[in-house]
Amino acid sequence: MNQERIMTVLRAPHISEKATVIADERNQVVFKVASDATKPEIKRAVEVMFKVKVTNVATMNVKAKAKRMRGRLGYRSGWKKAYVSLAKGEEIDFLGAAE
């Protein structure tokens, strides 16, 4: 994999109540990823960008949601998310060290 592809696989961390609970209980982190990203690409991108050891990656496609605007039917974009399991003792801190 080339360096450009690795840097474009991860879009953003997905912060939600469920993601926070999973991070605490299972040592997993949730990311929004490119819709064509594969599990090995996601694993490599997380390991390179955050310098951590990844043990497992699970992905899922979030379906587009139907919404009405001014009486017309429209759709929000669908996206892909990845649940990344970190090795024991590894941690990713998105907020930085609060000192």
CYANA upper distance limits for C-alpha pairs under 8 A (distance plus 0.5 A):
  1 MET  CA      5 ARG  CA      7.25
  1 MET  CA      6 ILE  CA      7.49
  1 MET  CA     41 GLU  CA      8.17
  2 ASN  CA      6 ILE  CA      7.07
  3 GLN  CA      7 MET  CA      6.86
  4 GLU  CA      8 THR  CA      6.97
  5 ARG  CA      9 VAL  CA      6.79
  6 ILE  CA     10 LEU  CA      8.30
  6 ILE  CA     41 GLU  CA      7.28
  6 ILE  CA     42 ILE  CA      8.33
  6 ILE  CA     44 ARG  CA      7.69
  6 ILE  CA     45 ALA  CA      5.53
  7 MET  CA     45 ALA  CA      7.25
  7 MET  CA     49 MET  CA      8.40
  8 THR  CA     34 ALA  CA      7.90
  9 VAL  CA     33 VAL  CA      6.15
  9 VAL  CA     34 ALA  CA      5.73
  9 VAL  CA     37 ALA  CA      6.61
  9 VAL  CA     41 GLU  CA      7.68
  9 VAL  CA     42 ILE  CA      7.00
  9 VAL  CA     45 ALA  CA      7.39
 10 LEU  CA     31 PHE  CA      7.31
 10 LEU  CA     32 LYS  CA      6.92
 10 LEU  CA     33 VAL  CA      5.12
 10 LEU  CA     34 ALA  CA      6.97
 10 LEU  CA     42 ILE  CA      7.63
 10 LEU  CA     45 ALA  CA      7.61
 10 LEU  CA     46 VAL  CA      8.38
 11 ARG  CA     31 PHE  CA      7.69
 11 ARG  CA     32 LYS  CA      5.83
 11 ARG  CA     33 VAL  CA      5.53
 11 ARG  CA     34 ALA  CA      7.07
 12 ALA  CA     31 PHE  CA      6.25
 12 ALA  CA     32 LYS  CA      5.73
 12 ALA  CA     33 VAL  CA      7.63
 13 PRO  CA     29 VAL  CA      8.29
 13 PRO  CA     30 VAL  CA      6.52
 13 PRO  CA     31 PHE  CA      4.75
 13 PRO  CA     32 LYS  CA      6.43
 14 HIS  CA     19 ALA  CA      7.61
 14 HIS  CA     30 VAL  CA      5.92
 14 HIS  CA     31 PHE  CA      5.52
 14 HIS  CA     32 LYS  CA      6.40
 14 HIS  CA     81 LYS  CA      8.48
 15 ILE  CA     19 ALA  CA      6.48
 15 ILE  CA     20 THR  CA      7.43
 15 ILE  CA     30 VAL  CA      7.98
 16 SER  CA     20 THR  CA      6.68
 17 GLU  CA     21 VAL  CA      6.87
 18 LYS  CA     22 ILE  CA      6.71
 19 ALA  CA     23 ALA  CA      6.58
 19 ALA  CA     29 VAL  CA      7.48
 19 ALA  CA     30 VAL  CA      6.68
 20 THR  CA     24 ASP  CA      6.86
 21 VAL  CA     25 GLU  CA      6.62
 22 ILE  CA     26 ARG  CA      5.91
 22 ILE  CA     27 ASN  CA      7.29
 22 ILE  CA     28 GLN  CA      6.48
 22 ILE  CA     29 VAL  CA      7.96
 23 ALA  CA     27 ASN  CA      5.28
 23 ALA  CA     28 GLN  CA      5.19
 23 ALA  CA     29 VAL  CA      6.16
 24 ASP  CA     28 GLN  CA      8.24
 26 ARG  CA     85 SER  CA      8.08
 27 ASN  CA     85 SER  CA      6.67
 27 ASN  CA     86 LEU  CA      6.43
 27 ASN  CA     87 ALA  CA      8.36
 27 ASN  CA     88 LYS  CA      8.22
 27 ASN  CA     91 GLU  CA      8.11
 28 GLN  CA     83 TYR  CA      6.85
 28 GLN  CA     84 VAL  CA      5.83
 28 GLN  CA     85 SER  CA      4.87
 28 GLN  CA     86 LEU  CA      6.40
 29 VAL  CA     83 TYR  CA      6.31
 29 VAL  CA     84 VAL  CA      5.71
 29 VAL  CA     85 SER  CA      7.13
 29 VAL  CA     86 LEU  CA      8.21
 29 VAL  CA     92 ILE  CA      8.42
 30 VAL  CA     81 LYS  CA      7.35
 30 VAL  CA     82 ALA  CA      6.12
 30 VAL  CA     83 TYR  CA      5.17
 30 VAL  CA     84 VAL  CA      6.71
 31 PHE  CA     81 LYS  CA      6.07
 31 PHE  CA     82 ALA  CA      5.79
 31 PHE  CA     83 TYR  CA      7.24
 31 PHE  CA     84 VAL  CA      8.27
 32 LYS  CA     79 TRP  CA      7.87
 32 LYS  CA     80 LYS  CA      6.53
 32 LYS  CA     81 LYS  CA      5.04
 32 LYS  CA     82 ALA  CA      7.00
 33 VAL  CA     37 ALA  CA      7.28
 33 VAL  CA     42 ILE  CA      8.30
 33 VAL  CA     79 TRP  CA      8.18
 33 VAL  CA     80 LYS  CA      6.17
 33 VAL  CA     81 LYS  CA      6.11
 33 VAL  CA     82 ALA  CA      7.21
 34 ALA  CA     79 TRP  CA      8.18
 34 ALA  CA     80 LYS  CA      7.09
 35 SER  CA     61 ASN  CA      8.38
 35 SER  CA     79 TRP  CA      6.68
 35 SER  CA     80 LYS  CA      5.80
 37 ALA  CA     41 GLU  CA      6.82
 37 ALA  CA     42 ILE  CA      7.19
 38 THR  CA     42 ILE  CA      6.77
 39 LYS  CA     43 LYS  CA      6.63
 39 LYS  CA     57 VAL  CA      6.51
 39 LYS  CA     58 ALA  CA      7.79
 39 LYS  CA     59 THR  CA      7.83
 40 PRO  CA     44 ARG  CA      6.63
 41 GLU  CA     45 ALA  CA      6.55
 42 ILE  CA     46 VAL  CA      6.71
 42 ILE  CA     57 VAL  CA      8.03
 42 ILE  CA     82 ALA  CA      8.37
 43 LYS  CA     47 GLU  CA      6.73
 43 LYS  CA     54 VAL  CA      6.82
 43 LYS  CA     56 ASN  CA      8.19
 43 LYS  CA     57 VAL  CA      7.14
 43 LYS  CA     84 VAL  CA      8.06
 44 ARG  CA     48 VAL  CA      6.57
 45 ALA  CA     49 MET  CA      6.44
 46 VAL  CA     50 PHE  CA      6.24
 46 VAL  CA     51 LYS  CA      7.84
 46 VAL  CA     52 VAL  CA      7.74
 46 VAL  CA     54 VAL  CA      8.04
 47 GLU  CA     51 LYS  CA      5.49
 47 GLU  CA     52 VAL  CA      5.58
 47 GLU  CA     53 LYS  CA      6.46
 47 GLU  CA     54 VAL  CA      7.06
 48 VAL  CA     52 VAL  CA      8.19
 50 PHE  CA     92 ILE  CA      7.48
 52 VAL  CA     86 LEU  CA      7.80
 52 VAL  CA     87 ALA  CA      8.36
 52 VAL  CA     90 GLU  CA      6.65
 52 VAL  CA     91 GLU  CA      7.82
 52 VAL  CA     92 ILE  CA      8.26
 53 LYS  CA     86 LEU  CA      6.52
 53 LYS  CA     87 ALA  CA      6.05
 53 LYS  CA     90 GLU  CA      7.38
 54 VAL  CA     84 VAL  CA      7.42
 54 VAL  CA     85 SER  CA      6.41
 54 VAL  CA     86 LEU  CA      5.09
 54 VAL  CA     87 ALA  CA      6.23
 55 THR  CA     84 VAL  CA      8.31
 55 THR  CA     85 SER  CA      6.10
 55 THR  CA     86 LEU  CA      6.14
 55 THR  CA     87 ALA  CA      6.16
 56 ASN  CA     84 VAL  CA      6.52
 56 ASN  CA     85 SER  CA      5.52
 56 ASN  CA     86 LEU  CA      7.79
 57 VAL  CA     82 ALA  CA      7.10
 57 VAL  CA     83 TYR  CA      6.23
 57 VAL  CA     84 VAL  CA      5.14
 57 VAL  CA     85 SER  CA      6.69
 58 ALA  CA     82 ALA  CA      6.12
 58 ALA  CA     83 TYR  CA      5.58
 58 ALA  CA     84 VAL  CA      7.06
 59 THR  CA     80 LYS  CA      7.61
 59 THR  CA     81 LYS  CA      6.23
 59 THR  CA     82 ALA  CA      4.81
 59 THR  CA     83 TYR  CA      6.66
 60 MET  CA     80 LYS  CA      6.31
 60 MET  CA     81 LYS  CA      6.08
 60 MET  CA     82 ALA  CA      6.99
 61 ASN  CA     78 GLY  CA      7.85
 61 ASN  CA     79 TRP  CA      6.43
 61 ASN  CA     80 LYS  CA      4.87
 61 ASN  CA     81 LYS  CA      6.89
 62 VAL  CA     78 GLY  CA      6.06
 62 VAL  CA     79 TRP  CA      5.76
 62 VAL  CA     80 LYS  CA      6.22
 62 VAL  CA     81 LYS  CA      7.74
 63 LYS  CA     77 SER  CA      8.36
 63 LYS  CA     78 GLY  CA      5.34
 63 LYS  CA     79 TRP  CA      7.42
 64 ALA  CA     75 TYR  CA      6.62
 64 ALA  CA     76 ARG  CA      5.84
 64 ALA  CA     77 SER  CA      5.58
 64 ALA  CA     78 GLY  CA      4.49
 64 ALA  CA     79 TRP  CA      8.03
 65 LYS  CA     75 TYR  CA      6.01
 65 LYS  CA     76 ARG  CA      5.72
 65 LYS  CA     77 SER  CA      7.72
 65 LYS  CA     78 GLY  CA      7.78
 66 ALA  CA     73 LEU  CA      7.35
 66 ALA  CA     74 GLY  CA      6.34
 66 ALA  CA     75 TYR  CA      5.00
 66 ALA  CA     76 ARG  CA      6.97
 67 LYS  CA     73 LEU  CA      6.44
 67 LYS  CA     74 GLY  CA      5.78
 67 LYS  CA     75 TYR  CA      6.14
 67 LYS  CA     76 ARG  CA      7.57
 68 ARG  CA     72 ARG  CA      5.86
 68 ARG  CA     73 LEU  CA      5.12
 68 ARG  CA     74 GLY  CA      6.34
 69 MET  CA     73 LEU  CA      7.05
 69 MET  CA     74 GLY  CA      7.50
 86 LEU  CA     90 GLU  CA      6.48
 86 LEU  CA     91 GLU  CA      7.67
 93 ASP  CA     97 ALA  CA      7.94
